[in-house]
């Protein structure tokens, strides 16, 4: 997969509901969406490209840079 803007990747993932599709409960979906937004922000703020925005429950919650 080619590197692309994390903001576009986030938009596409949220529109296609692929960012949070692995969570069944609505509460966890919101947490997954928030974590993905922070991951996209961190990539964008550090001027990096990437599409690895999906957050797993066993990961540490990301902190904004």
PDB file of N, CA, C, O and CB in Angstrom:
ATOM      1  N   UNK A   1       0.843  -1.175   0.000  1.00  0.00           N
ATOM      2  CA  UNK A   1       0.000   0.000   0.000  1.00  0.00           C
ATOM      3  C   UNK A   1       0.891   1.242   0.000  1.00  0.00           C
ATOM      4  O   UNK A   1       1.884   1.295   0.725  1.00  0.00           O
ATOM      5  CB  UNK A   1      -0.960  -0.004   1.220  1.00  0.00           C
ATOM      6  N   UNK A   2       0.551   2.200  -0.779  1.00  0.00           N
ATOM      7  CA  UNK A   2       1.374   3.398  -0.870  1.00  0.00           C
ATOM      8  C   UNK A   2       1.116   4.309   0.327  1.00  0.00           C
ATOM      9  O   UNK A   2       0.031   4.310   0.909  1.00  0.00           O
ATOM     10  CB  UNK A   2       1.097   4.146  -2.187  1.00  0.00           C
ATOM     11  N   UNK A   3       2.141   5.083   0.678  1.00  0.00           N
ATOM     12  CA  UNK A   3       2.006   6.031   1.784  1.00  0.00           C
ATOM     13  C   UNK A   3       1.100   7.167   1.341  1.00  0.00           C
ATOM     14  O   UNK A   3       1.184   7.637   0.206  1.00  0.00           O
ATOM     15  CB  UNK A   3       3.398   6.575   2.241  1.00  0.00           C
ATOM     16  N   UNK A   4       0.242   7.600   2.239  1.00  0.00           N
ATOM     17  CA  UNK A   4      -0.653   8.703   1.918  1.00  0.00           C
ATOM     18  C   UNK A   4      -0.924   9.522   3.162  1.00  0.00           C
ATOM     19  O   UNK A   4      -0.495   9.162   4.258  1.00  0.00           O
ATOM     20  CB  UNK A   4      -1.967   8.187   1.316  1.00  0.00           C
ATOM     21  N   UNK A   5      -1.617  10.590   2.997  1.00  0.00           N
ATOM     22  CA  UNK A   5      -1.907  11.492   4.099  1.00  0.00           C
ATOM     23  C   UNK A   5      -2.701  10.770   5.188  1.00  0.00           C
ATOM     24  O   UNK A   5      -3.695  10.108   4.891  1.00  0.00           O
ATOM     25  CB  UNK A   5      -2.679  12.721   3.597  1.00  0.00           C
ATOM     26  N   UNK A   6      -2.272  10.893   6.443  1.00  0.00           N
ATOM     27  CA  UNK A   6      -3.028  10.254   7.521  1.00  0.00           C
ATOM     28  C   UNK A   6      -4.421  10.861   7.697  1.00  0.00           C
ATOM     29  O   UNK A   6      -5.333  10.190   8.181  1.00  0.00           O
ATOM     30  CB  UNK A   6      -2.257  10.361   8.824  1.00  0.00           C
ATOM     31  N   UNK A   7      -4.585  12.114   7.310  1.00  0.00           N
ATOM     32  CA  UNK A   7      -5.892  12.762   7.424  1.00  0.00           C
ATOM     33  C   UNK A   7      -6.872  12.140   6.436  1.00  0.00           C
ATOM     34  O   UNK A   7      -8.027  11.891   6.781  1.00  0.00           O
ATOM     35  CB  UNK A   7      -5.772  14.282   7.178  1.00  0.00           C
ATOM     36  N   UNK A   8      -6.418  11.890   5.213  1.00  0.00           N
ATOM     37  CA  UNK A   8      -7.270  11.240   4.213  1.00  0.00           C
ATOM     38  C   UNK A   8      -7.562   9.806   4.635  1.00  0.00           C
ATOM     39  O   UNK A   8      -8.685   9.328   4.482  1.00  0.00           O
ATOM     40  CB  UNK A   8      -6.601  11.266   2.815  1.00  0.00           C
ATOM     41  N   UNK A   9      -6.557   9.123   5.165  1.00  0.00           N
ATOM     42  CA  UNK A   9      -6.758   7.752   5.642  1.00  0.00           C
ATOM     43  C   UNK A   9      -7.778   7.709   6.770  1.00  0.00           C
ATOM     44  O   UNK A   9      -8.620   6.812   6.814  1.00  0.00           O
ATOM     45  CB  UNK A   9      -5.433   7.149   6.113  1.00  0.00           C
ATOM     46  N   UNK A  10      -7.708   8.672   7.683  1.00  0.00           N
ATOM     47  CA  UNK A  10      -8.661   8.750   8.784  1.00  0.00           C
ATOM     48  C   UNK A  10     -10.066   9.004   8.240  1.00  0.00           C
ATOM     49  O   UNK A  10     -11.013   8.319   8.628  1.00  0.00           O
ATOM     50  CB  UNK A  10      -8.255   9.860   9.780  1.00  0.00           C
ATOM     51  N   UNK A  11     -10.201   9.958   7.369  1.00  0.00           N
ATOM     52  CA  UNK A  11     -11.515  10.262   6.781  1.00  0.00           C
ATOM     53  C   UNK A  11     -12.114   9.035   6.119  1.00  0.00           C
ATOM     54  O   UNK A  11     -13.276   8.700   6.344  1.00  0.00           O
ATOM     55  CB  UNK A  11     -11.400  11.400   5.760  1.00  0.00           C
ATOM     56  N   UNK A  12     -11.308   8.366   5.298  1.00  0.00           N
ATOM     57  CA  UNK A  12     -11.803   7.180   4.596  1.00  0.00           C
ATOM     58  C   UNK A  12     -12.178   6.069   5.570  1.00  0.00           C
ATOM     59  O   UNK A  12     -13.203   5.409   5.402  1.00  0.00           O
ATOM     60  CB  UNK A  12     -10.754   6.673   3.610  1.00  0.00           C
ATOM     61  N   UNK A  13     -11.341   5.865   6.593  1.00  0.00           N
ATOM     62  CA  UNK A  13     -11.624   4.824   7.578  1.00  0.00           C
ATOM     63  C   UNK A  13     -12.886   5.087   8.369  1.00  0.00           C
ATOM     64  O   UNK A  13     -13.639   4.161   8.667  1.00  0.00           O
ATOM     65  CB  UNK A  13     -10.471   4.684   8.519  1.00  0.00           C
ATOM     66  N   UNK A  14     -13.124   6.348   8.715  1.00  0.00           N
ATOM     67  CA  UNK A  14     -14.337   6.692   9.456  1.00  0.00           C
ATOM     68  C   UNK A  14     -15.573   6.582   8.566  1.00  0.00           C
ATOM     69  O   UNK A  14     -16.621   6.117   9.017  1.00  0.00           O
ATOM     70  CB  UNK A  14     -14.226   8.110  10.032  1.00  0.00           C
ATOM     71  N   UNK A  15     -15.460   7.001   7.322  1.00  0.00           N
ATOM     72  CA  UNK A  15     -16.600   6.915   6.409  1.00  0.00           C
ATOM     73  C   UNK A  15     -16.953   5.468   6.086  1.00  0.00           C
ATOM     74  O   UNK A  15     -18.131   5.129   5.972  1.00  0.00           O
ATOM     75  CB  UNK A  15     -16.304   7.676   5.121  1.00  0.00           C
ATOM     76  N   UNK A  16     -15.958   4.624   5.941  1.00  0.00           N
ATOM     77  CA  UNK A  16     -16.199   3.220   5.609  1.00  0.00           C
ATOM     78  C   UNK A  16     -16.420   2.369   6.857  1.00  0.00           C
ATOM     79  O   UNK A  16     -16.687   1.171   6.760  1.00  0.00           O
ATOM     80  CB  UNK A  16     -15.031   2.664   4.808  1.00  0.00           C
ATOM     81  N   UNK A  17     -16.307   2.991   8.019  1.00  0.00           N
ATOM     82  CA  UNK A  17     -16.466   2.326   9.316  1.00  0.00           C
ATOM     83  C   UNK A  17     -15.463   1.191   9.517  1.00  0.00           C
ATOM     84  O   UNK A  17     -15.746   0.228  10.229  1.00  0.00           O
ATOM     85  CB  UNK A  17     -17.879   1.786   9.451  1.00  0.00           C
ATOM     86  N   UNK A  18     -14.293   1.304   8.891  1.00  0.00           N
ATOM     87  CA  UNK A  18     -13.268   0.277   9.055  1.00  0.00           C
ATOM     88  C   UNK A  18     -12.351   0.568  10.244  1.00  0.00           C
ATOM     89  O   UNK A  18     -11.653  -0.328  10.719  1.00  0.00           O
ATOM     90  CB  UNK A  18     -12.442   0.159   7.783  1.00  0.00           C
ATOM     91  N   UNK A  19     -12.347   1.802  10.724  1.00  0.00           N
ATOM     92  CA  UNK A  19     -11.504   2.189  11.863  1.00  0.00           C
ATOM     93  C   UNK A  19     -11.924   1.436  13.122  1.00  0.00           C
ATOM     94  O   UNK A  19     -11.072   1.017  13.906  1.00  0.00           O
ATOM     95  CB  UNK A  19     -11.581   3.713  12.104  1.00  0.00           C
ATOM     96  N   UNK A  20     -13.213   1.263  13.320  1.00  0.00           N
ATOM     97  CA  UNK A  20     -13.723   0.690  14.565  1.00  0.00           C
ATOM     98  C   UNK A  20     -14.516  -0.595  14.366  1.00  0.00           C
ATOM     99  O   UNK A  20     -15.216  -1.030  15.281  1.00  0.00           O
ATOM    100  CB  UNK A  20     -14.583   1.695  15.263  1.00  0.00           C
ATOM    101  N   UNK A  21     -14.424  -1.201  13.209  1.00  0.00           N
ATOM    102  CA  UNK A  21     -15.271  -2.348  12.883  1.00  0.00           C
ATOM    103  C   UNK A  21     -14.979  -3.578  13.741  1.00  0.00           C
ATOM    104  O   UNK A  21     -15.836  -4.454  13.861  1.00  0.00           O
ATOM    105  CB  UNK A  21     -15.102  -2.703  11.433  1.00  0.00           C
ATOM    106  N   UNK A  22     -13.806  -3.662  14.331  1.00  0.00           N
ATOM    107  CA  UNK A  22     -13.460  -4.833  15.130  1.00  0.00           C
ATOM    108  C   UNK A  22     -14.001  -4.747  16.564  1.00  0.00           C
ATOM    109  O   UNK A  22     -13.800  -5.675  17.347  1.00  0.00           O
ATOM    110  CB  UNK A  22     -11.952  -5.004  15.161  1.00  0.00           C
ATOM    111  N   UNK A  23     -14.675  -3.666  16.917  1.00  0.00           N
ATOM    112  CA  UNK A  23     -15.301  -3.533  18.233  1.00  0.00           C
ATOM    113  C   UNK A  23     -16.808  -3.683  18.081  1.00  0.00           C
ATOM    114  O   UNK A  23     -17.411  -3.132  17.160  1.00  0.00           O
ATOM    115  CB  UNK A  23     -14.946  -2.164  18.890  1.00  0.00           C
ATOM    116  N   UNK A  24     -17.397  -4.425  18.983  1.00  0.00           N
ATOM    117  CA  UNK A  24     -18.847  -4.653  18.921  1.00  0.00           C
ATOM    118  C   UNK A  24     -19.634  -3.628  19.727  1.00  0.00           C
ATOM    119  O   UNK A  24     -20.709  -3.208  19.298  1.00  0.00           O
ATOM    120  CB  UNK A  24     -19.175  -6.048  19.420  1.00  0.00           C
ATOM    121  N   UNK A  25     -19.132  -3.221  20.866  1.00  0.00           N
ATOM    122  CA  UNK A  25     -19.903  -2.305  21.705  1.00  0.00           C
ATOM    123  C   UNK A  25     -19.673  -0.854  21.276  1.00  0.00           C
ATOM    124  O   UNK A  25     -18.592  -0.483  20.819  1.00  0.00           O
ATOM    125  CB  UNK A  25     -19.527  -2.488  23.188  1.00  0.00           C
ATOM    126  N   UNK A  26     -20.712  -0.059  21.435  1.00  0.00           N
ATOM    127  CA  UNK A  26     -20.635   1.350  21.023  1.00  0.00           C
ATOM    128  C   UNK A  26     -19.599   2.119  21.837  1.00  0.00           C
ATOM    129  O   UNK A  26     -18.942   3.013  21.303  1.00  0.00           O
ATOM    130  CB  UNK A  26     -22.005   2.021  21.165  1.00  0.00           C
ATOM    131  N   UNK A  27     -19.440   1.788  23.124  1.00  0.00           N
ATOM    132  CA  UNK A  27     -18.465   2.483  23.962  1.00  0.00           C
ATOM    133  C   UNK A  27     -17.046   2.277  23.481  1.00  0.00           C
ATOM    134  O   UNK A  27     -16.252   3.217  23.441  1.00  0.00           O
ATOM    135  CB  UNK A  27     -18.584   2.024  25.390  1.00  0.00           C
ATOM    136  N   UNK A  28     -16.727   1.048  23.118  1.00  0.00           N
ATOM    137  CA  UNK A  28     -15.382   0.762  22.613  1.00  0.00           C
ATOM    138  C   UNK A  28     -15.154   1.365  21.235  1.00  0.00           C
ATOM    139  O   UNK A  28     -14.028   1.722  20.890  1.00  0.00           O
ATOM    140  CB  UNK A  28     -15.148  -0.740  22.561  1.00  0.00           C
ATOM    141  N   UNK A  29     -16.193   1.479  20.463  1.00  0.00           N
ATOM    142  CA  UNK A  29     -16.050   2.096  19.138  1.00  0.00           C
ATOM    143  C   UNK A  29     -15.648   3.558  19.261  1.00  0.00           C
ATOM    144  O   UNK A  29     -14.803   4.041  18.507  1.00  0.00           O
ATOM    145  CB  UNK A  29     -17.359   1.977  18.343  1.00  0.00           C
ATOM    146  N   UNK A  30     -16.252   4.259  20.209  1.00  0.00           N
ATOM    147  CA  UNK A  30     -15.892   5.659  20.429  1.00  0.00           C
ATOM    148  C   UNK A  30     -14.446   5.816  20.868  1.00  0.00           C
ATOM    149  O   UNK A  30     -13.753   6.738  20.438  1.00  0.00           O
ATOM    150  CB  UNK A  30     -16.808   6.276  21.463  1.00  0.00           C
ATOM    151  N   UNK A  31     -13.998   4.915  21.723  1.00  0.00           N
ATOM    152  CA  UNK A  31     -12.607   4.940  22.180  1.00  0.00           C
ATOM    153  C   UNK A  31     -11.678   4.658  21.002  1.00  0.00           C
ATOM    154  O   UNK A  31     -10.648   5.315  20.852  1.00  0.00           O
ATOM    155  CB  UNK A  31     -12.378   3.904  23.320  1.00  0.00           C
ATOM    156  N   UNK A  32     -12.038   3.684  20.166  1.00  0.00           N
ATOM    157  CA  UNK A  32     -11.221   3.344  18.999  1.00  0.00           C
ATOM    158  C   UNK A  32     -11.163   4.513  18.019  1.00  0.00           C
ATOM    159  O   UNK A  32     -10.115   4.781  17.431  1.00  0.00           O
ATOM    160  CB  UNK A  32     -11.779   2.092  18.298  1.00  0.00           C
ATOM    161  N   UNK A  33     -12.273   5.200  17.845  1.00  0.00           N
ATOM    162  CA  UNK A  33     -12.284   6.363  16.952  1.00  0.00           C
ATOM    163  C   UNK A  33     -11.402   7.475  17.502  1.00  0.00           C
ATOM    164  O   UNK A  33     -10.638   8.088  16.756  1.00  0.00           O
ATOM    165  CB  UNK A  33     -13.719   6.879  16.754  1.00  0.00           C
ATOM    166  N   UNK A  34     -11.500   7.738  18.794  1.00  0.00           N
ATOM    167  CA  UNK A  34     -10.678   8.784  19.406  1.00  0.00           C
ATOM    168  C   UNK A  34      -9.196   8.446  19.297  1.00  0.00           C
ATOM    169  O   UNK A  34      -8.384   9.318  18.988  1.00  0.00           O
ATOM    170  CB  UNK A  34     -11.066   8.980  20.879  1.00  0.00           C
ATOM    171  N   UNK A  35      -8.837   7.193  19.547  1.00  0.00           N
ATOM    172  CA  UNK A  35      -7.439   6.778  19.441  1.00  0.00           C
ATOM    173  C   UNK A  35      -6.938   6.921  18.002  1.00  0.00           C
ATOM    174  O   UNK A  35      -5.798   7.329  17.778  1.00  0.00           O
ATOM    175  CB  UNK A  35      -7.272   5.325  19.921  1.00  0.00           C
ATOM    176  N   UNK A  36      -7.772   6.592  17.046  1.00  0.00           N
ATOM    177  CA  UNK A  36      -7.379   6.710  15.639  1.00  0.00           C
ATOM    178  C   UNK A  36      -7.199   8.163  15.234  1.00  0.00           C
ATOM    179  O   UNK A  36      -6.307   8.488  14.450  1.00  0.00           O
ATOM    180  CB  UNK A  36      -8.417   6.046  14.737  1.00  0.00           C
ATOM    181  N   UNK A  37      -8.038   9.030  15.764  1.00  0.00           N
ATOM    182  CA  UNK A  37      -7.897  10.465  15.486  1.00  0.00           C
ATOM    183  C   UNK A  37      -6.567  10.973  16.038  1.00  0.00           C
ATOM    184  O   UNK A  37      -5.870  11.737  15.371  1.00  0.00           O
ATOM    185  CB  UNK A  37      -9.080  11.267  16.101  1.00  0.00           C
ATOM    186  N   UNK A  38      -6.216  10.553  17.246  1.00  0.00           N
ATOM    187  CA  UNK A  38      -4.939  10.967  17.835  1.00  0.00           C
ATOM    188  C   UNK A  38      -3.768  10.404  17.039  1.00  0.00           C
ATOM    189  O   UNK A  38      -2.776  11.100  16.823  1.00  0.00           O
ATOM    190  CB  UNK A  38      -4.848  10.511  19.301  1.00  0.00           C
ATOM    191  N   UNK A  39      -3.872   9.151  16.602  1.00  0.00           N
ATOM    192  CA  UNK A  39      -2.801   8.567  15.786  1.00  0.00           C
ATOM    193  C   UNK A  39      -2.628   9.349  14.483  1.00  0.00           C
ATOM    194  O   UNK A  39      -1.503   9.616  14.061  1.00  0.00           O
ATOM    195  CB  UNK A  39      -3.100   7.081  15.480  1.00  0.00           C
ATOM    196  N   UNK A  40      -3.739   9.714  13.849  1.00  0.00           N
ATOM    197  CA  UNK A  40      -3.667  10.497  12.612  1.00  0.00           C
ATOM    198  C   UNK A  40      -3.053  11.866  12.888  1.00  0.00           C
ATOM    199  O   UNK A  40      -2.219  12.338  12.114  1.00  0.00           O
ATOM    200  CB  UNK A  40      -5.071  10.657  11.982  1.00  0.00           C
ATOM    201  N   UNK A  41      -3.456  12.502  13.976  1.00  0.00           N
ATOM    202  CA  UNK A  41      -2.900  13.804  14.345  1.00  0.00           C
ATOM    203  C   UNK A  41      -1.391  13.709  14.536  1.00  0.00           C
ATOM    204  O   UNK A  41      -0.642  14.542  14.027  1.00  0.00           O
ATOM    205  CB  UNK A  41      -3.566  14.333  15.627  1.00  0.00           C
ATOM    206  N   UNK A  42      -0.946  12.687  15.274  1.00  0.00           N
ATOM    207  CA  UNK A  42       0.481  12.534  15.542  1.00  0.00           C
ATOM    208  C   UNK A  42       1.273  12.340  14.255  1.00  0.00           C
ATOM    209  O   UNK A  42       2.350  12.915  14.095  1.00  0.00           O
ATOM    210  CB  UNK A  42       0.719  11.358  16.480  1.00  0.00           C
ATOM    211  N   UNK A  43       0.751  11.539  13.345  1.00  0.00           N
ATOM    212  CA  UNK A  43       1.435  11.360  12.060  1.00  0.00           C
ATOM    213  C   UNK A  43       1.473  12.678  11.293  1.00  0.00           C
ATOM    214  O   UNK A  43       2.511  13.058  10.752  1.00  0.00           O
ATOM    215  CB  UNK A  43       0.736  10.270  11.215  1.00  0.00           C
ATOM    216  N   UNK A  44       0.335  13.372  11.249  1.00  0.00           N
ATOM    217  CA  UNK A  44       0.260  14.629  10.507  1.00  0.00           C
ATOM    218  C   UNK A  44       1.174  15.686  11.125  1.00  0.00           C
ATOM    219  O   UNK A  44       1.872  16.403  10.408  1.00  0.00           O
ATOM    220  CB  UNK A  44      -1.186  15.140  10.467  1.00  0.00           C
ATOM    221  N   UNK A  45       1.169  15.782  12.461  1.00  0.00           N
ATOM    222  CA  UNK A  45       1.967  16.796  13.152  1.00  0.00           C
ATOM    223  C   UNK A  45       3.464  16.568  12.974  1.00  0.00           C
ATOM    224  O   UNK A  45       4.245  17.520  12.982  1.00  0.00           O
ATOM    225  CB  UNK A  45       1.624  16.809  14.632  1.00  0.00           C
ATOM    226  N   UNK A  46       3.864  15.308  12.813  1.00  0.00           N
ATOM    227  CA  UNK A  46       5.280  15.014  12.614  1.00  0.00           C
ATOM    228  C   UNK A  46       5.636  14.937  11.129  1.00  0.00           C
ATOM    229  O   UNK A  46       6.737  14.532  10.757  1.00  0.00           O
ATOM    230  CB  UNK A  46       5.647  13.706  13.307  1.00  0.00           C
ATOM    231  N   UNK A  47       4.672  15.337  10.288  1.00  0.00           N
ATOM    232  CA  UNK A  47       4.870  15.408   8.836  1.00  0.00           C
ATOM    233  C   UNK A  47       5.256  14.051   8.232  1.00  0.00           C
ATOM    234  O   UNK A  47       6.097  13.957   7.338  1.00  0.00           O
ATOM    235  CB  UNK A  47       5.948  16.439   8.511  1.00  0.00           C
ATOM    236  N   UNK A  48       4.609  13.010   8.756  1.00  0.00           N
ATOM    237  CA  UNK A  48       4.838  11.668   8.220  1.00  0.00           C
ATOM    238  C   UNK A  48       3.584  11.183   7.522  1.00  0.00           C
ATOM    239  O   UNK A  48       2.482  11.660   7.796  1.00  0.00           O
ATOM    240  CB  UNK A  48       5.251  10.684   9.338  1.00  0.00           C
ATOM    241  N   UNK A  49       3.756  10.252   6.638  1.00  0.00           N
ATOM    242  CA  UNK A  49       2.629   9.640   5.945  1.00  0.00           C
ATOM    243  C   UNK A  49       2.358   8.298   6.599  1.00  0.00           C
ATOM    244  O   UNK A  49       3.240   7.719   7.234  1.00  0.00           O
ATOM    245  CB  UNK A  49       2.911   9.478   4.413  1.00  0.00           C
ATOM    246  N   UNK A  50       1.153   7.811   6.447  1.00  0.00           N
ATOM    247  CA  UNK A  50       0.849   6.506   6.997  1.00  0.00           C
ATOM    248  C   UNK A  50      -0.634   6.212   7.025  1.00  0.00           C
ATOM    249  O   UNK A  50      -1.469   7.116   6.992  1.00  0.00           O
ATOM    250  CB  UNK A  50       1.404   6.394   8.369  1.00  0.00           C
ATOM    251  N   UNK A  51      -0.937   4.949   7.085  1.00  0.00           N
ATOM    252  CA  UNK A  51      -2.330   4.524   7.113  1.00  0.00           C
ATOM    253  C   UNK A  51      -2.620   3.609   8.296  1.00  0.00           C
ATOM    254  O   UNK A  51      -3.749   3.138   8.433  1.00  0.00           O
ATOM    255  CB  UNK A  51      -2.686   3.821   5.819  1.00  0.00           C
ATOM    256  N   UNK A  52      -1.642   3.345   9.153  1.00  0.00           N
ATOM    257  CA  UNK A  52      -1.826   2.448  10.306  1.00  0.00           C
ATOM    258  C   UNK A  52      -2.490   3.220  11.440  1.00  0.00           C
ATOM    259  O   UNK A  52      -1.826   3.650  12.383  1.00  0.00           O
ATOM    260  CB  UNK A  52      -0.460   1.847  10.777  1.00  0.00           C
ATOM    261  N   UNK A  53      -3.800   3.391  11.339  1.00  0.00           N
ATOM    262  CA  UNK A  53      -4.514   4.209  12.303  1.00  0.00           C
ATOM    263  C   UNK A  53      -5.407   3.393  13.221  1.00  0.00           C
ATOM    264  O   UNK A  53      -5.889   3.911  14.228  1.00  0.00           O
ATOM    265  CB  UNK A  53      -5.333   5.236  11.590  1.00  0.00           C
ATOM    266  N   UNK A  54      -5.635   2.138  12.897  1.00  0.00           N
ATOM    267  CA  UNK A  54      -6.542   1.326  13.693  1.00  0.00           C
ATOM    268  C   UNK A  54      -5.931   1.025  15.056  1.00  0.00           C
ATOM    269  O   UNK A  54      -4.764   0.646  15.152  1.00  0.00           O
ATOM    270  CB  UNK A  54      -6.881   0.024  12.962  1.00  0.00           C
ATOM    271  N   UNK A  55      -6.721   1.195  16.100  1.00  0.00           N
ATOM    272  CA  UNK A  55      -6.277   0.973  17.467  1.00  0.00           C
ATOM    273  C   UNK A  55      -6.851  -0.341  17.972  1.00  0.00           C
ATOM    274  O   UNK A  55      -8.021  -0.644  17.736  1.00  0.00           O
ATOM    275  CB  UNK A  55      -6.696   2.146  18.385  1.00  0.00           C
ATOM    276  N   UNK A  56      -6.034  -1.117  18.663  1.00  0.00           N
ATOM    277  CA  UNK A  56      -6.467  -2.383  19.251  1.00  0.00           C
ATOM    278  C   UNK A  56      -6.602  -2.192  20.755  1.00  0.00           C
ATOM    279  O   UNK A  56      -5.880  -1.389  21.346  1.00  0.00           O
ATOM    280  CB  UNK A  56      -5.463  -3.540  18.919  1.00  0.00           C
ATOM    281  N   UNK A  57      -7.516  -2.918  21.373  1.00  0.00           N
ATOM    282  CA  UNK A  57      -7.780  -2.766  22.802  1.00  0.00           C
ATOM    283  C   UNK A  57      -6.578  -3.128  23.663  1.00  0.00           C
ATOM    284  O   UNK A  57      -6.465  -2.646  24.791  1.00  0.00           O
ATOM    285  CB  UNK A  57      -8.958  -3.618  23.200  1.00  0.00           C
ATOM    286  N   UNK A  58      -5.675  -3.966  23.156  1.00  0.00           N
ATOM    287  CA  UNK A  58      -4.508  -4.345  23.953  1.00  0.00           C
ATOM    288  C   UNK A  58      -3.346  -3.368  23.789  1.00  0.00           C
ATOM    289  O   UNK A  58      -2.297  -3.548  24.407  1.00  0.00           O
ATOM    290  CB  UNK A  58      -4.056  -5.740  23.575  1.00  0.00           C
ATOM    291  N   UNK A  59      -3.521  -2.341  22.964  1.00  0.00           N
ATOM    292  CA  UNK A  59      -2.497  -1.297  22.780  1.00  0.00           C
ATOM    293  C   UNK A  59      -2.652  -0.234  23.863  1.00  0.00           C
ATOM    294  O   UNK A  59      -3.729  -0.062  24.433  1.00  0.00           O
ATOM    295  CB  UNK A  59      -2.605  -0.649  21.361  1.00  0.00           C
ATOM    296  N   UNK A  60      -1.577   0.465  24.135  1.00  0.00           N
ATOM    297  CA  UNK A  60      -1.645   1.644  24.994  1.00  0.00           C
ATOM    298  C   UNK A  60      -2.366   2.743  24.230  1.00  0.00           C
ATOM    299  O   UNK A  60      -2.135   2.939  23.036  1.00  0.00           O
ATOM    300  CB  UNK A  60      -0.219   2.111  25.444  1.00  0.00           C
ATOM    301  N   UNK A  61      -3.239   3.455  24.926  1.00  0.00           N
ATOM    302  CA  UNK A  61      -3.958   4.550  24.267  1.00  0.00           C
ATOM    303  C   UNK A  61      -2.954   5.621  23.865  1.00  0.00           C
ATOM    304  O   UNK A  61      -2.124   6.019  24.682  1.00  0.00           O
ATOM    305  CB  UNK A  61      -5.065   5.148  25.200  1.00  0.00           C
ATOM    306  N   UNK A  62      -3.011   6.094  22.625  1.00  0.00           N
ATOM    307  CA  UNK A  62      -2.024   7.080  22.155  1.00  0.00           C
ATOM    308  C   UNK A  62      -2.217   8.443  22.824  1.00  0.00           C
ATOM    309  O   UNK A  62      -3.329   8.835  23.180  1.00  0.00           O
ATOM    310  CB  UNK A  62      -2.117   7.236  20.630  1.00  0.00           C
ATOM    311  N   UNK A  63      -1.119   9.134  22.979  1.00  0.00           N
ATOM    312  CA  UNK A  63      -1.143  10.501  23.517  1.00  0.00           C
ATOM    313  C   UNK A  63      -0.798  11.464  22.387  1.00  0.00           C
ATOM    314  O   UNK A  63       0.086  11.174  21.581  1.00  0.00           O
ATOM    315  CB  UNK A  63      -0.141  10.665  24.721  1.00  0.00           C
ATOM    316  N   UNK A  64      -1.477  12.595  22.317  1.00  0.00           N
ATOM    317  CA  UNK A  64      -1.160  13.560  21.254  1.00  0.00           C
ATOM    318  C   UNK A  64       0.213  14.186  21.482  1.00  0.00           C
ATOM    319  O   UNK A  64       0.643  14.397  22.615  1.00  0.00           O
ATOM    320  CB  UNK A  64      -2.238  14.662  21.184  1.00  0.00           C
ATOM    321  N   UNK A  65       0.883  14.474  20.371  1.00  0.00           N
ATOM    322  CA  UNK A  65       2.202  15.118  20.452  1.00  0.00           C
ATOM    323  C   UNK A  65       2.045  16.615  20.312  1.00  0.00           C
ATOM    324  O   UNK A  65       3.035  17.346  20.352  1.00  0.00           O
ATOM    325  CB  UNK A  65       3.160  14.574  19.365  1.00  0.00           C
TER     326      UNK A  65
END
